[in-house]
Amino acid sequence: MTAGLFVLTACGGAGGGGGTNSQTVDDQVGFDQTGIVQREAKVENLIRDCMKAQGFDYTSVDPTAQRTALIGSATLSDEEFEKQFG
């Protein structure tokens, strides 16, 4: 995993200059909150489809609704979350 991240960061810059990039490695590979929610929703839907094909009734979890139920807001940024909850 670490080697893969190294390759992504080593080859990721456009232009090859020594400029700074405002995105973190997590953002570049989709580990930001938006990417996490999108992947979670996709997995939940795949589980639902698989369970349905096997004859089960599975209701997929909406990650945005789940986050809202847990912390009271679906739009709380990571920085705001850390300030509020530590």
N, C-alpha and C positions, 0 to 999 in steps of 0.2 A: 504494500500500500504506500509506504513512504517513498519507495523508488518511483512509483507511478506519479505521485505528487511532484517529486523532483523533476521528472521529465516534463510534466505539464508546465511547471513554473520556468524551467529552463528554455522551453520552446515557445512559451506563450506570448512573448512580447512582439508586437508589430512594430516594425521600423528599426529594431535592434539598437536604438539609442540608449543612453544611460538615464533616460527620464524615469520619473517615479510613476507607479501605477496606483491609482486610488482604490482599486479593488483588492480585497484580500484573496488569498488562495481559496478559502472557503467559498467566497462569492463566485470565483471563477469556475469552480467545479460543481457548483449548484448546491452547496451546503448552507446557503442563506435560508432564512425562514420561508420565503416564498417557494424555493426549490424543494424544501423538505415537505411542505404542505402538498405541493403538486404530486410528489412521489408517493406520499402517504395515501392520497385520494386514488391514485392509479392502482396501488396495491390493493386497497379496499375493494375497488371495483373488480379487479381480477379474482379476488377471493370470492366475492359475491357470485360472479359468473361461474366459477368452478363449483361452488357449493350448489348452485341451482342445477347445473348439469348432472350432479350426483343425487338430485332429488331433495335437497335441503332448502329451507327457507332462511336465508341469511340477509340481514339488513346491514349494508355497509355503513361504517362510521364516517360522518362528515368531519374532517379534521378541523375545519374552521369553527363549526358549532361546538366541537369538543373543547377547543382552546377557549372559546367564549365562556363556556360553562365552568371551566377551571379557573380562569383568571379574570373574568368579567369583561373582556374586550377581545375582539378578533383582530384589531388593528394596532395593538400595542407592539412597538418595535422592540428588538432585542435589548437595546440600550435602556429603554423605558422599563422593560421587564426587570432588568438587573437592578435599576435604581429602586424599583418598588419592592421587589421580592428578594433581592440579594444574589 
